[in-house]
Structures are given as C-alpha cells and as structure tokens.
Amino acid sequence: MLQNEPGSARVVGVLDKCAMHTVNMAEVIARLMRSGVPLTDAESMVYGLHLEAEPRLDDPGRCGHLLATQNKLGLSLGDCVCLTTAALSKAIAVTADHRWKELDGIDLQGMRLRVEVIR
C-alpha cells in the first residue's frame, strides 16, 4: 500500500482494523529502504499508519511449527510471525502472496488460520 502496488485500495479499506507485529513492521521498513526510501522517511511512513503494534509473539512453538512444516511454500520467519499472530488474534492475515492461500482454513495446533489474498 505504501508503494501504491496493486491491491492497495483493499488494504486502505481494512487499515483501521489492522494490527501488525513489530517484526513485520521492521520488514516493511527494510523493503522501503531497499527501494531507496531513507530510514527516517520509512519509519515515518510505517508509524504514520497508526497500526496497533504487537510487540511479542505469544506462542513461538506454533510459529516454529508453521515454519518447519510449511517450507514447501517458501515461508520466511516474518511470514510465519504474521500468520501466527493473526491466528492467535483470531484475525485474518491479509497478503498479496498467493502461496499463503493454501494455508487458509488449516488448523494451527488448535487455532484456525484465515488468509485473505488482496490481489
């Protein structure tokens, strides 16, 4: 959304209901910086979204399980943090990554994982 990619409008439509793990915020800042945005501007862009920041991962076991068992999808640690945080919050993980759709509805050790692909 910050770089006006396809699907941005769908993100804007749910932004007021969103939270993001601090690990994923760091990923967004890094991606912005790799595209040429200075650190202070990248931080301002992310913090300017006024998202609720989830500072900790309450269940690293579920996150590790997802990372270990879904390697066929090429999930990163950041992906698994996002997905696990959504499952623990009983929320929907919103992504542009079509591979995540394969995870929609799976049982993550007693928690249902829900995924919405925006484009």
N, C-alpha and C positions, 0 to 999 in steps of 0.2 A: 504494500500500500504506500509506503514512504517513497517508493520509486515509480509510482504510477504504473505498475505492471498489470496485465490482465487479471481481473478478479478483484481489483482494488475497491470497486463500489460495494461488493458484497461484504468486504472487511469493514468498510466505513459503517455499513448498516448494523453491524453487531459490536462495534468497538466499545460502546458504552456499557456492554455486558461482559467485557473480557477481563481476564487476568493473565499474567504471563510470569513464568518462572524467571528468576534473575539470571539463570544460566542461558535461557533463550534470549533475554534482553542483551546479554553480552554477545551472543551470536549475531543479532541484528546490528549492533554497533560495529562489530568486526566486518560484516558484509558491507555496510555503508562505507566504512573506511577503505576497504579494498576497492570500492568503486570511486574513490577519490574524495570522499567527504572527510574534512578534518575532524579529529576526535571530539572537540568541544561542540561542533555542529551536530555530529552524530548523536552525542549524548542528549543534546537539546531536543533533537527530533524524537528520540525514544521517550525521554522523560515528559515531553510535551504531549504525549498521548494520554497521560494521566491514568495509566493502567494500574490496577492493583498488582503489586509485585509480590510474588510468592517467594519468600526467602529461603525456604528449606524444602527438602524432599522427605516427606513423612515416611516413605517406605522404599528405601533403596533396594530391598530384596525384589520387589515387583519390577522396579526399573531394570535391575540386573538380569532378571528372568527374561524380560522382553528383549533386552539387548542380546542375550545369549541364544534365545530360541527363534528370533525373527531375523537372523543375519542374512537370510536369502533376499530380504527386502533392502538390504544395504543401509539399515537404520544407524544413525550416529548416536552417540551418547545424548546429545542435545535433543534429538528426535524422541528418544525414549524418556527423557525427563519431561518433555512436553506431554507426551501421551499418558504417562503415568500420573502426572499432575492432574490432567483432565479426568482420568478415571477416578482418582481419589476424590476429586471435587464433584463427581457426578455431572461433569460438564462435557461439552463436545469439543474435540480437538479440531480446529479449523486450519486447513492447509491447502497449499497448491500442489503438493506432492501426491500424485495419483497412486503411488505404491501403498500409501497409508490406507487407502480404501479397503484393501484386503484385510485390514485389522478391524474394520467396523463390525461391532457386534460380538467380537471374541470375548471370552471370559479370561480376565487377567487375574488369576488366583482369587476368584470370588467377586471381582468387580467387572462390570461390563464396560468395554471400551467403545466409545462412539466417536466417529470421524466424519467430518464434512469436507469434501473437496470443493474449493471455490471456483475452479476453472477447468 
